[in-house]
């Protein structure tokens, strides 16, 4: 197992798996958390389920998969497959899952298994697009730190945070039926953008995909993401670059080339503007992930 801790009862997943599986279920008002993983996977990542899982499947449990960035693909026992691109959430039943793998340069996701402790109308196999991904990403980082603590009270606080997020995701998905067709098309556009971060999408191409004017597209993006289409897409590419540079063997030039930036200089300038430091600084940081 290529994990970052020695906690037992962890799936035999490969690549950059950070296991946060609990020895004892932690119960909060709403859910009982069975396990949580934060996985940064490359193209070699492929999990056969439940063979690569050490804890037994629990019939009344649920799996929530929150994809931060990149692309993954889930295969179900009924023959269906689901593509998960960045900034999306989906709920599944563990018994329905056959396998899953990274379907792009990388797939960064939080995978959590839980059982409801009260009545929760969880939408099955429906994806929700997360507009304010930065907020959830920070909260999940806080949850990770709290779960890793040896203090039970902090573990309970972590699960309380997760319970709140799960309810927010459920509400988000349930609101999909009330959205107009233009918003639904925009969410599909966001999914396409996150699934193809190596392409240099222009605003005109985005508008053409949406079948709307560039001015209207800009208003939609500012309203729902707080960013212009160009800013949103650039930030998504830079976030992916940040994760790629955390992998051992990657260089600034190679990363810039993989994501089709004009040249390493322009890439470094944009990277520093977003993260406050040069991409080369990540190459010197301790704890870079080794590629199997």
C-alpha positions in Angstrom: 0.0 0.0 0.0 1.4 3.4 -1.0 -0.3 5.4 1.7 0.9 8.2 4.0 0.1 6.6 7.3 0.2 3.2 8.9 -3.5 3.2 9.9 -5.0 -0.3 9.5 -8.1 -1.4 7.7 -7.3 0.5 4.5 -8.2 -0.5 1.0 -5.3 -1.9 -1.1 -5.4 1.1 -3.4 -2.4 2.2 -5.3 -0.7 5.5 -6.0 -1.1 8.6 -3.8 -3.7 7.3 -1.4 -3.9 9.0 2.0 -5.8 6.6 4.2 -7.9 8.1 7.0 -9.9 5.0 7.8 -11.1 4.8 11.4 -10.6 1.9 13.8 -14.1 2.7 15.2 -17.0 4.4 13.5 -17.4 8.0 14.5 -21.0 9.0 15.0 -22.4 12.5 14.7 -25.9 13.8 14.4 -26.8 12.6 11.0 -24.2 10.0 10.0 -21.8 7.4 11.2 -18.5 7.7 9.3 -17.0 4.3 8.4 -14.0 5.6 6.5 -12.5 8.5 4.5 -9.8 8.7 1.8 -8.2 11.6 0.1 -6.7 10.2 -3.1 -4.4 11.8 -5.6 -4.1 9.3 -8.4 -2.3 9.0 -11.7 -3.1 7.0 -14.8 -2.1 3.7 -13.2 -4.8 4.0 -10.5 -7.3 1.2 -10.9 -9.4 -0.3 -8.0 -11.4 -3.5 -8.2 -14.3 -3.2 -5.7 -14.7 -4.8 -3.2 -11.6 -6.9 -3.7 -9.3 -4.0 -2.8 -11.2 -3.2 0.4 -10.4 -4.7 3.7 -13.4 -3.7 5.6 -16.6 -5.6 4.8 -19.4 -4.0 2.8 -22.3 -2.7 4.8 -25.7 -3.0 3.0 -27.3 0.1 4.5 -24.2 2.3 4.0 -23.5 4.9 1.3 -20.5 6.1 -0.6 -20.0 9.8 -1.5 -17.3 10.7 -4.0 -16.3 14.3 -4.2 -14.0 14.9 -7.2 -11.8 18.0 -6.7 -10.1 17.9 -10.0 -9.1 15.6 -12.9 -11.2 12.8 -14.1 -12.2 9.4 -12.9 -14.5 6.7 -14.2 -16.8 4.4 -12.1 -18.1 1.1 -13.3 -21.3 -0.4 -11.8 -22.5 -4.0 -11.6 -25.4 -3.3 -13.9 -23.1 -2.4 -16.8 -23.3 1.4 -16.5 -20.3 3.6 -16.2 -20.1 7.2 -14.9 -17.4 9.8 -15.7 -16.6 12.1 -12.8 -14.9 15.4 -13.6 -13.6 18.0 -11.3 -15.9 19.9 -8.9 -18.7 17.3 -8.7 -20.3 15.1 -6.1 -22.1 11.8 -6.4 -23.7 9.3 -4.0 -23.6 5.6 -4.6 -24.5 2.3 -2.9 -21.4 0.3 -2.1 -23.0 -2.9 -3.4 -23.5 -1.4 -6.8 -19.8 -0.6 -7.5 -17.7 -2.8 -9.6 -14.5 -0.8 -10.1 -13.1 2.7 -10.7 -10.0 4.2 -12.1 -8.3 7.5 -13.1 -9.4 8.5 -16.6 -7.0 11.4 -17.2 -3.7 12.9 -16.1 -4.8 12.5 -12.5 -7.9 12.1 -10.3 -8.0 13.9 -7.0 -11.0 12.9 -4.9 -12.4 12.4 -1.4 -14.1 9.0 -1.0 -16.2 8.6 2.1 -18.3 5.7 3.4 -21.0 6.4 5.9 -24.3 5.1 7.3 -27.1 7.6 8.0 -28.2 7.7 11.7 -31.4 9.5 10.8 -33.7 9.7 7.8 -31.8 11.2 4.8 -33.3 11.3 1.3 -30.0 10.7 -0.5 -30.2 11.1 -4.3 -28.7 7.9 -5.9 -26.4 8.2 -8.9 -27.1 11.8 -9.6 -24.1 14.2 -10.0 -24.1 17.7 -8.6 -21.8 20.4 -9.9 -20.0 22.4 -7.1 -19.6 26.1 -8.0 -17.8 27.1 -4.7 -15.3 24.3 -4.8 -12.6 26.3 -3.0 -14.9 26.5 0.1 -15.5 22.7 0.2 -11.9 22.0 -0.5 -10.8 24.0 2.5 -13.4 22.4 4.7 -12.3 18.9 3.7 -8.7 19.8 4.4 -9.9 20.8 7.9 -11.8 17.6 8.3 -8.7 15.6 7.3 -6.7 17.2 10.0 -9.4 16.6 12.6 -9.9 13.0 11.6 -6.2 12.4 11.9 -6.2 13.6 15.5 -6.1 11.2 18.3 -8.6 13.3 20.3 -12.2 11.8 20.0 -13.8 15.2 20.4 -12.0 16.4 17.3 -13.0 13.2 15.4 -16.6 14.0 16.3 -16.2 17.6 15.1 -14.8 16.3 11.8 -17.9 14.1 11.2 -20.2 17.0 12.1 -18.5 19.0 9.4 -18.9 16.1 7.0 -22.6 15.8 7.9 -23.2 19.4 7.1 -21.4 19.1 3.7 -23.4 15.9 2.9 -26.7 17.8 3.6 -25.4 20.7 1.4 -24.6 18.3 -1.4 -28.0 16.6 -1.1 -29.8 20.0 -1.3 -27.6 20.9 -4.3 -28.6 17.8 -6.2 -32.3 18.1 -5.3 -32.3 21.6 -6.7 -31.2 20.4 -10.1 -34.8 19.8 -11.2 -35.7 23.4 -10.5 -32.9 24.8 -12.7 -33.6 26.3 -16.1 -32.0 24.7 -19.2 -29.3 27.4 -19.5 -27.9 26.7 -16.1 -28.0 23.0 -16.8 -26.0 23.6 -20.0 -23.5 25.7 -18.0 -23.0 22.9 -15.5 -22.4 20.5 -18.4 -19.9 23.0 -19.8 -18.0 23.1 -16.4 -17.9 19.3 -16.5 -16.5 19.3 -20.0 -13.9 21.9 -19.1 -12.6 20.0 -16.1 -12.5 16.8 -18.2 -10.3 18.5 -20.8 -7.9 20.8 -19.0 -5.1 20.1 -21.6 -7.1 22.0 -24.2 -6.7 25.8 -24.6 -10.4 26.6 -24.5 -11.3 30.1 -25.7 -14.2 32.1 -24.4 -15.8 32.0 -27.9 -15.5 28.2 -27.9 -17.2 28.0 -24.5 -20.0 30.3 -25.7 -20.5 28.2 -28.8 -20.7 25.1 -26.6 -23.3 26.9 -24.5 -25.1 28.3 -27.6 -25.1 31.8 -26.0 -23.2 35.0 -26.4 -19.9 35.6 -24.8 -21.4 38.5 -22.8 -24.1 36.2 -21.4 -21.6 33.5 -20.6 -19.5 36.0 -18.7 -22.5 37.1 -16.6 -23.3 33.4 -15.8 -19.8 32.7 -14.7 -19.5 35.8 -12.5 -22.9 35.0 -10.9 -22.2 31.4 -10.1 -18.4 31.1 -9.7 -17.3 34.7 -9.0 -14.9 34.5 -11.9 -14.9 35.2 -15.6 -14.8 32.2 -17.9 -11.2 32.8 -18.7 -10.3 33.2 -15.0 -12.2 30.1 -14.0 -10.6 27.9 -16.6 -7.1 29.2 -15.9 -7.5 28.6 -12.2 -8.7 25.0 -12.9 -5.6 24.4 -15.0 -3.3 25.9 -12.4 -4.8 23.8 -9.7 -4.2 20.7 -11.8 -0.6 21.9 -12.4 -0.1 22.3 -8.6 -1.1 18.7 -8.1 1.1 17.4 -10.9 4.1 19.2 -9.5 3.6 17.3 -6.2 4.5 14.1 -8.1 8.1 13.0 -8.1 9.7 13.2 -11.5 7.6 16.2 -12.7 9.3 19.4 -13.8 8.0 22.9 -14.4 8.7 22.6 -18.2 7.0 19.2 -18.4 4.0 20.4 -16.5 3.6 23.5 -18.6 3.9 21.4 -21.8 1.4 18.8 -20.6 -1.2 21.5 -19.9 -0.4 23.4 -23.1 0.8 26.6 -21.6 2.5 28.9 -24.1 5.9 28.4 -22.4 7.3 27.7 -18.9 7.8 31.5 -18.3 4.1 32.3 -18.8 3.1 29.3 -16.8 5.4 30.2 -13.9 4.1 33.8 -13.9 0.4 32.7 -13.8 1.2 30.0 -11.1 2.9 32.6 -8.9 0.0 35.0 -9.3 -2.4 32.3 -8.1 -0.4 30.6 -5.3 2.0 33.3 -4.2 5.1 31.2 -5.0 6.9 29.9 -8.0 6.2 26.4 -9.3 9.8 25.5 -8.8 9.3 25.9 -5.1 7.1 22.8 -5.1 10.0 20.8 -6.6 12.1 21.6 -3.5 9.3 20.8 -1.0 9.7 17.6 1.2 7.3 14.8 0.8 6.7 14.8 -2.9 4.7 11.8 -4.0 6.7 9.0 -5.7 5.3 7.5 -8.9 5.2 3.7 -8.7 
